[in-house]
Amino acid sequence: MDASWITGHTQLTGLLGSPVAHSLSPRMHNTAYRLLGLDYVYLCFDVTESTLTEAVRGLKACGIRGFNLTMPNKNRMLELLDECTPAARLTGAVNTVVQENGKLIGYNTDGTGFLRSLQEAGTEIYGKRTMLLGAGGAASSIAVQSALDGASELIIFLRTGSRFFERTKQLADVLNRDTSCTVQLCDIEDISCLREQVGKSDVLINATPVGMEPETDRCLIRDPAWLPPGLTVADIIYHPQKTKLLKFAEKAGCRICPGLGMLLHQGAEAFRIWTGQEMPLEQIRDILWQHG
């Protein structure tokens, strides 16, 4: 790899998570930097929850411009910030951090990025009965943004014994109180409830890692016959581009929304936060679809 363009002024950005070797974020951001002639570089760092504090301390001391977070670090990062946006505080998760004057400021661009990708697929969330699988950092952000953007109902499926349950219950209470969206929680292991609710929904979103490589044969929806043809089915997983869930959805005649769209739009917002410039979306989109 030719790294002759790196200088003593090159600003560092990157991704903290585990695993990260599969990530398309370096390709996306580094290509955008080169297209716009920006003296930045984006790298991946395999960082777990147990090493996150030490890693963030070191990167901050080295003057990192900013970084993204992925599993399992989005929730833990909130404790390590100097400041964060109201949306990040509400969701309890951070996926983008910028360093300004020695302070780490946290954002969550997952929700807005996801809804932009859903719009591109031809579906607006406003007035829709929406079923959300998962309760991690990305799921929380999608839930908040969906409620704020006018989803009529939001049914969140999660494991009732998971570490996210109490936080998600508190989030549901806030959204029920402060938005017009009706939010309810269901047990993701209740198969009959899962099947019943998907048949009543307008939008189904998988925000769990189920179906991600290497376990591509897994799917929380057990039969494509569960999916009504008028349903829009979205998956935040982008590796593979078409998960088993999306293949089921196509077979059932549903509209699909692959995870690469969310990756693109949440990344474009992080890019703007770090650089003050707009990512060249169409060129980056072509690259992601080619290499995803």
ChimeraX attribute file (.defattr): number of C-alpha atoms within 10 A of each C-alpha:
attribute: neighborCount
match mode: 1-to-1
recipient: residues
	/A:1	3
	/A:2	5
	/A:3	7
	/A:4	6
	/A:5	10
	/A:6	12
	/A:7	10
	/A:8	6
	/A:9	8
	/A:10	13
	/A:11	18
	/A:12	17
	/A:13	24
	/A:14	20
	/A:15	22
	/A:16	25
	/A:17	21
	/A:18	18
	/A:19	15
	/A:20	17
	/A:21	10
	/A:22	11
	/A:23	16
	/A:24	19
	/A:25	20
	/A:26	16
	/A:27	16
	/A:28	23
	/A:29	24
	/A:30	17
	/A:31	19
	/A:32	21
	/A:33	19
	/A:34	13
	/A:35	13
	/A:36	12
	/A:37	9
	/A:38	14
	/A:39	17
	/A:40	21
	/A:41	20
	/A:42	20
	/A:43	15
	/A:44	21
	/A:45	16
	/A:46	14
	/A:47	23
	/A:48	17
	/A:49	18
	/A:50	11
	/A:51	11
	/A:52	19
	/A:53	15
	/A:54	11
	/A:55	17
	/A:56	19
	/A:57	11
	/A:58	12
	/A:59	15
	/A:60	16
	/A:61	10
	/A:62	10
	/A:63	15
	/A:64	20
	/A:65	22
	/A:66	26
	/A:67	25
	/A:68	26
	/A:69	25
	/A:70	21
	/A:71	19
	/A:72	19
	/A:73	23
	/A:74	23
	/A:75	22
	/A:76	18
	/A:77	21
	/A:78	20
	/A:79	12
	/A:80	14
	/A:81	17
	/A:82	12
	/A:83	16
	/A:84	19
	/A:85	12
	/A:86	12
	/A:87	18
	/A:88	25
	/A:89	16
	/A:90	16
	/A:91	24
	/A:92	22
	/A:93	28
	/A:94	31
	/A:95	28
	/A:96	29
	/A:97	27
	/A:98	24
	/A:99	18
	/A:100	13
	/A:101	7
	/A:102	13
	/A:103	13
	/A:104	19
	/A:105	19
	/A:106	28
	/A:107	23
	/A:108	32
	/A:109	26
	/A:110	28
	/A:111	23
	/A:112	20
	/A:113	23
	/A:114	29
	/A:115	22
	/A:116	18
	/A:117	23
	/A:118	23
	/A:119	13
	/A:120	12
	/A:121	16
	/A:122	12
	/A:123	19
	/A:124	18
	/A:125	20
	/A:126	16
	/A:127	15
	/A:128	18
	/A:129	20
	/A:130	27
	/A:131	25
	/A:132	24
	/A:133	24
	/A:134	23
	/A:135	24
	/A:136	24
	/A:137	29
	/A:138	25
	/A:139	24
	/A:140	28
	/A:141	26
	/A:142	24
	/A:143	28
	/A:144	24
	/A:145	22
	/A:146	25
	/A:147	25
	/A:148	16
	/A:149	18
	/A:150	16
	/A:151	24
	/A:152	18
	/A:153	22
	/A:154	25
	/A:155	22
	/A:156	24
	/A:157	23
	/A:158	22
	/A:159	17
	/A:160	15
	/A:161	9
	/A:162	9
	/A:163	11
	/A:164	17
	/A:165	16
	/A:166	12
	/A:167	15
	/A:168	22
	/A:169	17
	/A:170	12
	/A:171	19
	/A:172	24
	/A:173	14
	/A:174	14
	/A:175	20
	/A:176	17
	/A:177	12
	/A:178	11
	/A:179	16
	/A:180	15
	/A:181	24
	/A:182	17
	/A:183	24
	/A:184	15
	/A:185	17
	/A:186	17
	/A:187	15
	/A:188	17
	/A:189	13
	/A:190	12
	/A:191	13
	/A:192	9
	/A:193	14
	/A:194	21
	/A:195	16
	/A:196	11
	/A:197	18
	/A:198	21
	/A:199	17
	/A:200	14
	/A:201	20
	/A:202	20
	/A:203	25
	/A:204	24
	/A:205	22
	/A:206	24
	/A:207	22
	/A:208	20
	/A:209	17
	/A:210	20
	/A:211	23
	/A:212	20
	/A:213	15
	/A:214	9
	/A:215	13
	/A:216	15
	/A:217	12
	/A:218	16
	/A:219	18
	/A:220	16
	/A:221	18
	/A:222	14
	/A:223	13
	/A:224	19
	/A:225	14
	/A:226	17
	/A:227	24
	/A:228	17
	/A:229	17
	/A:230	14
	/A:231	22
	/A:232	25
	/A:233	23
	/A:234	26
	/A:235	28
	/A:236	24
	/A:237	22
	/A:238	22
	/A:239	19
	/A:240	17
	/A:241	19
	/A:242	22
	/A:243	26
	/A:244	23
	/A:245	26
	/A:246	24
	/A:247	14
	/A:248	22
	/A:249	27
	/A:250	18
	/A:251	13
	/A:252	18
	/A:253	16
	/A:254	20
	/A:255	18
	/A:256	25
	/A:257	27
	/A:258	22
	/A:259	24
	/A:260	23
	/A:261	25
	/A:262	26
	/A:263	23
	/A:264	24
	/A:265	23
	/A:266	23
	/A:267	23
	/A:268	22
	/A:269	21
	/A:270	26
	/A:271	22
	/A:272	12
	/A:273	16
	/A:274	19
	/A:275	17
	/A:276	10
	/A:277	13
	/A:278	14
	/A:279	24
	/A:280	14
	/A:281	15
	/A:282	10
	/A:283	13
	/A:284	19
	/A:285	16
	/A:286	11
	/A:287	15
	/A:288	20
	/A:289	12
	/A:290	8
	/A:291	9
	/A:292	16
